[in-house]
Amino acid sequence: MIKNERQYRITKAQIDKFLHALKEPPEQSDVSQEVDPILQKAQADALKSQLTELRRQIEEYEALKSGQRAVLEIGSLEELPGALIKARIAAGLSQKDLGERLGLKEQQIQRYEDTEYASASFGRLVEVSQALGIKVREDVFLRSSQVSLDTLFSRLKQVGIERNFVLKRLIFQPTAASTQTENLSEEEKSSLVFRIVTLLQRVFKLTPTEIFSSSPLQLTTAALGTVRFKVTARTDERRLSAYTMYAHFLALLLLEVTSDLPKKQVPTDANEVREAIISTYGSLTFKNVLQYVWSLGIPVLPLKDPSAFHGAFWRIGGRNVIVLKQQTSSAARWLFDLLHELFHAAREPSLDERTIVEAEETATERRESQEELEVNLEAGNVALGGRAEELAQMCVEAAKGNVERLKKVVPQVANRENVSVDLLANYMAFRLSLQGINWWGAATNLQATNENPWQIARDFLLERTNFGQLNEVDQNLLRQALFDIDN
């Protein structure tokens, strides 16, 4: 967005340069003769795209300057910063003029606008709006003593949105990412409240009025679709709902930045999946399964936050997206979970919308679900060469029905039958969970942990997506979700 005359002149000069570059005949350049025609076309298309955007900015700025466009009312907190800048230009005011109206230096207005008013407090935003004669809808601003950082965090806790989550996952700034806010000045706290509320409105659809009113705060989770599995009694359902909304928002962003992925039919046969992975990539590893899933047009979002759910699958507008969320460094566990979600994605292909949010493995609802039984078996057969049930039965017989002996028996069977110990242990844990037996602790002790599967999946995603398709706010939210806050 062009904010002043200097930027206007620079943008016009950039347009002239791009036009000159596009008009220059390829044969006039020795270098261009060596460039592949396809690459040359891609470069020209990129220039044309940038040229279109620069022209749009020029047109917008000139329209605002001429009074053809006016900003009279602001309807949401999210659109406020940009609207204030446009309103100043439309009013024929320079940054210096606005500063004089507010009793501020021109440089302060420049700083505000350069950062989209990120450092401005609620009070300052009200003053700027009034100085520009803009009407702000009543539910956008609340000039009440209740608008404070402490009140904000207290209210959010009611719906399962924790303080640490807000500061570490929503706020994209190293200094603000710290959970220590006690030393902030009142002006800084007010500015932080504005930034947080803006992001909450975007991610959770919570308005300032809802957040700071005296009525109980509630999240609207209708957009998530029908969750197939209920939670266990010890699960914090509010936190689960809040985090699921966050993951769903990120999944939508991931679908947006992978819109060019080819959409393919997802196989339902375990042998077909296993053969495709091994014949194409050479072996059955987490990275190779990841490549295979992406090749089907299914982007995979890896998250690393504690508790809430373990995995999720959404089909939105006919496109599938998988969310994996584990804190373990076991590549075998991530591999098994990915295959598990893949077979959920293969179900009911005629439906444009479908949702699976995984409860804990020991949840009764999962044990009683026929689909869970089937996708576990399919994932196990991919991992174990079609012998999942056969190998599980070998382990049970070798242990003579004694669960405590399985920890010793599983490695013996795996070595004898030439299969992965950790993959067999995972399948045994899933199999036992269907009988209400929690063997996950023992299975975890049999896992190889010499890789970082979360990082593998994160790096894979970053290599195959173009965040430039998103606005700056959404780019930052997606990047922050993929940032390892533990390191």
Secondary structure, DSSP 8 states (H G I E B T S, - for coil): ---SHHHHHHHHHHHHHHHHHHHS-GGG-HHHHTS-HHHHHHHHHHHHHHHHHHHHHHHHHHHHHTTSS---EE--STTHHHHHHHHHHHTT--HHHHHHHHT--HHHHHHHHHTTTTT--HHHHHHHHHHTT-EE-TTT---STT-SHHHHHHHHHTTT--HHHIIIII--STTTTSS--TT--HHHHHHHHHHHHHHHHHHH---HHHHHSSS------GGG---SS---TTS-HHHHHHHHHHHHHHHHHHHHHTTTS--------HHHHHHHHHHHHSS--HHHHHHHHHHTT--EEEE--SSS-SEEEEEETTEEEEEEE-----HHHHHHHHHHHHHHHTS-TT-S-EEEE---TT-HHHHT-HHHHHHHHHHHHHHTTT-HHHHHHHHHHHTTT-GGGHHHHHHHHHHHHT--HHHHHHHHHHHHHTTT---HHHHHHT---SS-HHHHHHHHHHHT--GGGS-HHHHHHHHHHTS-TT-
